[in-house]
Amino acid sequence: MRAERAGDVHQSDFVGPCYLNGPVRFYSLNSIDVATRRCAIEPTLARSAQHTIDAIWASWMRLGMPRHQQVDNEAVFYGSQTHPRGMGSLIRLCLLNDTEAWFIPPGEPWRNGIVEKFNDHWQQKFKDRVVMNSEAELRRQSPLFEQRHNALYRYSPLGGKTPAAALAASAVPLRFPATDRAPRHPLAKPEAGHYHLIRFIRSEGILDIFGEKFSVPPQATYEYVRATVDVRRQRLQVFLDDVLIDEHPYQLR
């Protein structure tokens, strides 16, 4: 999956728990538009389903709604291993808004490398430098850092442009939510769309989909595959180098 234009791919990741200059514990959902390196920072005091929906929705309000939303395999993003076919809140939010969720291989954070590198920048230039004593200060300072980053920080992969300048140069129209109020959990069950998981197949020839195991053909052994859930057809499709090599019925809850 390549990000060729603004709004094609967002990488998002929770940082934390972190602590303010006092007893307040918080997390930060950091998102990056891969093509332009624009960031959105959403502090939150918890990582429940509704907090995650709120944070993703707020990032979409500023970055635009991506074609592909890439995350790691935290349960708050996919749901739970007890109900691996239940389509967790992030999957539902994406599918209901014409966005495809992508889950990187477990234990491979470098697959989300752009947002991971930004997390280090956020830690060093914001969390470690800005003294904040309360939630109110956190919520006031976070957008200020976001605005400084997007307007002033220059990236060599962008030819020395800032994220804001890269967006302006792209001239790509972005798609935004129709309302600033995030949907409420629990979200409706989507009836169409796709979501994807990238997985490495070891010698046992087993594909793990959020804890549920599927056997795959021998040619997939020691290879990365893309597992795609087709929601409308209720099918799990397995691709190797974009070639369909296996397919399973996949009744969603």
Secondary structure, 3 states (H helix, E strand, C coil): CCCCCCCCEEEEEEEEEEECCCCCEEEEEEEEECCCCCEEEEEECCCCHHHHHHHHHHHHHHHCCCCEEEECCCHHHHCCCCCCCCCCHHHHHHHCCCCEEEECCCCCHHHHHHHHHHHHHHHHHHHCCCCCCCHHHHHHHHHHHHHHHHHHCCCHHHCCCCHHHHHHHHCCCCCCCCCCCCCCCCCCCCCCCEEEEEEECCCCCEEEECCEEEECCHHHCCCEEEEEEECCCCEEEEEECCEEEEEEECCCC
